[in-house]
Amino acid sequence: MAPRPASPLPGTTTASVEAGNSYRYPPMQHGALMLFQAAIAMRDFPRERARNAQLEDANENLQMEIHKLKEKETELKQKIGDLKISNGNLERALEKQANQVKKLEAELKEMSEKKYKDALNSANLAANTDWEDCLEHNTRPKKMQKMKHRLKLLDEAFAAGNDQA
């Protein structure tokens, strides 16, 4: 086939330009071009149709996925809200437990101090009784000595009285 001749410069042809003939081909060439384009379109139409069907299916699937993801998002937001509420409740419960532990520790400290003081008091009391026993034991010989001395004086007085009688 021979190569196509070069297009004439605009304004050099006397042929009228039809509407839609943007390439300024003469009317017959334009018709042939349109027929060629129509043949290509008819040849590609089933493929384009199948491709469009695939794209529509893919689009539908993506729309379903988006819808599912939005549902899941609302569900997760609900769970997050519930967890925030639960977390707040747990934090308050933890604060209460911490305060209760502090109170119990203070009571335990107070009780141990009281127990320690009671133990000291009982130890002091035991030590005092031991000390009193020791004091009594230490002062007993002195008392005995005084009593012996008095008895001796009385004995002497009786002996002197018996001697006079």
Buried (B, 14 or more C-beta within 10 A) or exposed (E): EEEEEEEEEEEEEEEEBEEEBEEBBBEEBBEEEEEEEEEEEEEEEEEEEEEEEEEEEEEEEEEEEEEEEEEEEEEEEEEEEEEEEEEEEEEEEEEEEEEEEEEEEEEEEEEEEEEEEEEEEEEEEEEEEEEEEEEEEEEEEEEEEEEEEEEEEEEEEEEEEEEEE
